[in-house]
């Protein structure tokens, strides 16, 4: 799955069907715990930041030089995510998403 690039953004965001289902599941859990507003605000920040300047948004975890990827981690309460940036192709791959703190929802 991917998000469309509207011409103003530098990077396109890609994620697997599994990650899409996890985001949906976390959203439903956040709603049931009364965290819907924080959850959707976090995704607004995440979406804008990943499209515009992902390498400035996350904390670097490791480089994968043969794949030309850098792996990052970022927490935007109540979401924790790991993503990879392909700076040459201007792609961001969301690898995983989790609630933060883990026992929040």
C-alpha positions as CSV (number, residue, x, y, z in Angstrom):
1,X,0.0,0.0,0.0
2,X,1.1,3.5,-0.5
3,X,0.0,7.1,0.1
4,X,-0.2,9.4,-2.9
5,X,2.2,12.2,-3.4
6,X,0.4,15.5,-3.9
7,X,3.2,17.2,-5.7
8,X,4.2,19.3,-2.7
9,X,5.8,16.5,-0.7
10,X,9.2,15.2,-1.2
11,X,8.7,11.5,-0.1
12,X,6.1,8.9,-0.8
13,X,5.1,6.6,2.1
14,X,4.8,2.8,1.5
15,X,3.6,0.1,3.9
16,X,2.5,-3.5,3.8
17,X,-1.0,-4.8,4.3
18,X,0.0,-6.1,7.7
19,X,1.1,-2.6,8.8
20,X,-2.2,-1.1,7.4
21,X,-4.1,-3.6,9.5
22,X,-2.0,-2.9,12.6
23,X,-2.6,0.9,12.2
24,X,-6.4,0.2,11.9
25,X,-6.3,-2.1,15.0
26,X,-4.4,0.5,17.0
27,X,-6.9,3.2,16.0
28,X,-9.8,1.0,17.2
29,X,-8.0,0.3,20.5
30,X,-7.2,4.0,20.9
31,X,-10.9,4.9,20.4
32,X,-12.0,2.3,22.9
33,X,-9.6,3.8,25.5
34,X,-10.6,7.4,24.9
35,X,-7.3,8.2,23.1
36,X,-8.8,8.8,19.6
37,X,-7.9,12.5,19.5
38,X,-4.3,11.9,20.5
39,X,-4.0,9.0,18.1
40,X,-5.3,10.9,15.1
41,X,-3.2,14.0,15.9
42,X,-0.2,11.8,16.1
43,X,-0.9,10.3,12.7
44,X,-1.3,13.8,11.3
45,X,2.2,14.8,12.6
46,X,3.7,11.5,11.4
47,X,2.2,11.7,7.9
48,X,3.3,15.3,7.3
49,X,6.8,14.7,8.8
50,X,7.4,11.5,6.8
51,X,6.4,13.1,3.6
52,X,8.4,16.3,4.1
53,X,11.6,15.5,6.0
54,X,11.7,11.9,7.3
55,X,15.5,11.9,8.0
56,X,15.0,14.9,10.4
57,X,11.9,13.4,12.0
58,X,13.2,10.1,13.3
59,X,16.1,8.9,15.5
60,X,18.5,6.8,13.4
61,X,18.8,3.1,14.4
62,X,21.0,1.6,11.7
63,X,22.1,1.9,8.1
64,X,21.5,-0.8,5.5
65,X,24.1,0.3,2.9
66,X,23.6,-2.5,0.4
67,X,19.9,-1.6,0.2
68,X,20.6,2.2,0.5
69,X,18.2,2.5,3.4
70,X,18.5,4.1,6.8
71,X,16.2,2.8,9.6
72,X,14.7,5.2,12.0
73,X,12.5,5.1,15.2
74,X,10.1,7.8,16.4
75,X,7.6,8.2,19.1
76,X,4.7,10.6,18.8
77,X,2.4,9.9,21.7
78,X,0.6,7.5,21.7
79,X,2.3,5.9,18.7
80,X,5.8,4.4,18.3
81,X,7.0,3.5,14.8
82,X,10.0,2.2,12.9
83,X,10.5,3.3,9.3
84,X,13.1,3.1,6.6
85,X,14.1,5.9,4.3
86,X,15.3,5.5,0.7
87,X,16.7,9.0,0.1
88,X,17.6,8.3,-3.5
89,X,14.1,7.1,-4.6
90,X,12.4,9.5,-2.1
91,X,10.5,6.6,-0.4
92,X,9.6,6.0,3.2
93,X,8.7,2.4,4.3
94,X,6.8,2.1,7.5
95,X,8.1,-1.2,9.1
96,X,6.1,-1.4,12.3
97,X,3.7,0.6,14.6
98,X,3.0,0.0,18.2
99,X,1.2,1.8,21.1
100,X,3.4,3.9,23.3
101,X,3.8,3.3,26.2
102,X,3.2,-0.3,25.3
103,X,0.4,-0.8,28.0
104,X,-1.4,2.5,27.0
105,X,-4.1,0.9,24.9
